[in-house]
Amino acid sequence: MQIYFETLAETVNEILARAEADRLELADGPDEVCRVFSGHLAYGNDRSGNFYLRTIKGKPTRKYFHAQVHRMDSGRYELTTYVL
């Protein structure tokens, strides 16, 4: 699993790919992920999103999918995702 990316677009695509690979159904769909992570992210800053899940592997849940993107001073993006 890759955690460093060259562009923010690659990072957002990876967030969506991880959700799909883990069979997570986002309540607001992929558009919400794109909305939260769109726009400029300055060097040394973070942006995070908490996305309500309808299902995990087809089973109803009340959990959230969390994603955090950190832009390092090198210009690369670091991605962390988890479900709580």
PyMOL commands that set and color helices and strands:
alter all, ss='L'
color gray80, all
select helices_A, chain A and resi 8-21+30-36
alter helices_A, ss='H'
color red, helices_A
select strands_A, chain A and resi 4-5+24-26+46-56+59-60+64-71+77-83
alter strands_A, ss='S'
color yellow, strands_A
deselect
rebuild
show_as cartoon
